[in-house]
Amino acid sequence: MEIKIAQVGTGFMGKTHSIAYRVLSTFVPAGVKVKLQVLADVTEELARDGARKFGYENWVVGWEKIFDHDIDAVDIVTPNDVHPAIAIEAARRGKHVICEKPLAINVAKTREMVEAVEKAGVVNMVCFNYRQIPAVVMAKKLIDEGAIGKLYHFRAQYLQDWCVDPESPFVWRFQASRAGSGSLGDIGSHAIDYARYLVGEFDEVVALTETFVKERPLPGARDVHPVDVDDAVNMLIRFKNGAIGCLEASRFCYGRKNYLTFEVNGSQGSLYFDWEHCNDLFFYSARDREDRQGYRDIKIGPMHPHAEALWPIPGINMAYVETAILQAKEFVTAIVEGRQAVPSFRDGLQVASIMEAVLQSAATGSWTKVPLVV
Ligand code: SOE
């Protein structure tokens, strides 16, 4: 079976997704082939050069033209405000859809996407790629097995430092009408996805956001452009199952490059994960004998979920591209098996609902209920 991919966008995510598709036949069942059929971007230079570098057979200027080609699935790696139109049109034409996070700039737009893919009955997936990491899936397995008991605490941080310099130019990620939010949607959404995946649904949140740099220089111009999204967000969470959490996302933390961590504490132990050491999962069990208690370092290898598809022994280690491979594997395997992919657009919608409650809480300064929209 051959799955023909159309990709819209040629940036960092376009690059990683394309690399994953190029090697995917190594990771999916025998006989499944992925063809990089057509690549779209907004200029001829971007589309043509991208197609040459990434290995697409065809290129087009403007996403609408991908449908002139024989395709099965659409991969959306554009700025957030463009996601809905592409996803909805792809679904209308019966194409499977994988889309970068956050799915859209608000809940209303995200819901339109969910309705479109579900009406069309196409496979849909949101790119919370860090959820595919074997150490994270293993953490979920341990929680589900009761290894750390009843859950009390979840705490997560996603910190970067690429926005600290006020001279770093204005890009769409600093504009609410294009991005939806700032650090919250760009990186906080990954940590929120972890919270839902590992602990469960949110009941209510109270949050604080801050925009430290209020305007930035436009690239190549003398003018500046206002920044109307959060540079940083801190939130407290009350989960429906009684656990409590705190979550921080900021792109203003010098020294933190792609620092994504979580810790979950339960009645029988704790789990700790840090993306920058993603081949290890730290597990503390209160059931261990008293004279040997301490966080143990589980070295991830083929005996762990999702990692069986990767390398033959622990210590060979995975990195960023493997998250894209595991994600593409889930998407393509779901198409082949005729089932829904995980995480789906519905997961993206619930994360959007949480983010809307967070922004509302930050604006009002009060605890805010999180509507369950899935
Ligand atoms: C930029 O902050 C970014 O590329 C995010 O958009 C990604 O989701 C994150 O994984 C890496 O950083």
Residues whose N, C-alpha, C, O or C-beta is under 5 A from the ligand:
A	BS01	SOE	D186
